[in-house]
Amino acid sequence: MTERNKLKKYKKQTLLVRGGLYRSSNKETSEAIFMNSGYVFKSAEEAKALFSGELEGYLYSRYGNPTVSMFEKRLALNEGAEACYATASGMAAVFSALMSYLVKGDEVVASRALFGSCYHILNQILPRFGIVTHLIDGKDLSQWEKYITEKTKLVFFETPSNPSMEIIDIKAVSQIAHRHNALVIVDNIFASPILQRPMKFGADIVVYSGTKHIDGQGRCIGGAILSSKKHYEEFIKPFIRHTGPTLSSFNAWVFLKGLETLHYRMKIHCQNAYKVAQYLSCHPKVYKTIYPGLKTHPQYHLAKKQMTSGGSIVTFKIKGNNAFKFINALKLFDISNNLGDAKSLVTHPASTTHRIINEEKRKKLNITENMVRLSIGLENIKDLIEDIDQALKVIKN
Ligand SMILES: Cc1ncc(COP(=O)(O)O)c(C=O)c1O
């Protein structure tokens, strides 16, 4: 029986603690960190057999490493995916997933509500390789219908999107894409591996930044690409092995520890975020609160269909020219562009994470100067609301 089949009977929380566990002959309780770049072969014949694929085993840590494999297996078991390749960052996961497939002349259709670096790849880097990208309003299914054609190699979107919290209908977009034999790649970073499983709705590939909720304590950069075995073997593995954006074993070990508690951490992140969103939505100095778990979110029902909770991120628009004043007045929240951390963080997207997108395009994405993004952590909710409350009091008008 394969390991995957052996573990199948267990619930997700159990898989997140024990999935993929490999113990060396020392029988260590916790996962070991294999800090080695190479492996020793018994004979020249064995090396030859391993390199030709006749024998299975580790060859070189750019290709694979036991600690990294444990992380890959654990994440794949949770996602219900056949395969996973861990990467050096979330952006390495996004870029490698795209470049594993694309060739000159291909077309990509993507929702334009994207993280700044993803936007840069689609808008600046892919066109340099003769790849045509259509950036559309991903909320509008008729746009997907219009732009996905026989020329489309793949579609790409984030849901919820960073930072405007747009929700894309994974099932409907996947159906349109598959009618044209286009591949569906979903950036599931905002939802985390706990709140949303895009493959259940038809996505072919899911990408993560391990840097966010998976680590959850702001320590390591990393990412992952989840797919079927066929996609992994034919496209993703050859691209990553030979271009080299692999995850370090130390970071994989940190992520393994993160996965063990992820289910429970996400519960508190979401509970706290919902309370913060409720509080902000009633505040007279707040113009608009954008949180998928609030009934006022324009796509609340779609979010409810795809996600088990609203997530850890709350975005809001403050009245007047007061975003910087509010951010600087916070005492407990740290000013940082990261998210998904145990510590609550505050970001001004227009001047940081989405600065790379010009002002006119940012406006189209609804990323205005008065927008503030909160990544809600695991602190006591009363302390968080008190901090937001005192910072809003500092604003006079
Ligand atoms: C939606 C989204 N995709 C990709 C990334 C990139 O992840 P990393 O910083 O690990 O490269 C981020 C980072 O904030 C993100 O928010």
The ligand as a Gaussian input file, in Angstrom:
#p B3LYP/6-31G(d) Opt

LIG

0 1
 C       -1.195000      36.912000      -3.481000
 C        0.292000      36.736000      -3.356000
 N        0.942000      35.951000      -4.244000
 C        2.281000      35.767000      -4.159000
 C        3.024000      36.343000      -3.152000
 C        4.504000      36.122000      -3.113000
 O        4.939000      35.342000      -2.013000
 P        6.470000      35.424000      -1.504000
 O        6.618000      36.736000      -0.825000
 O        6.628000      34.244000      -0.610000
 O        7.335000      35.336000      -2.713000
 C        2.384000      37.178000      -2.232000
 C        3.158000      37.879000      -1.195000
 O        2.654000      38.731000      -0.488000
 C        0.978000      37.380000      -2.325000
 O        0.318000      38.153000      -1.469000

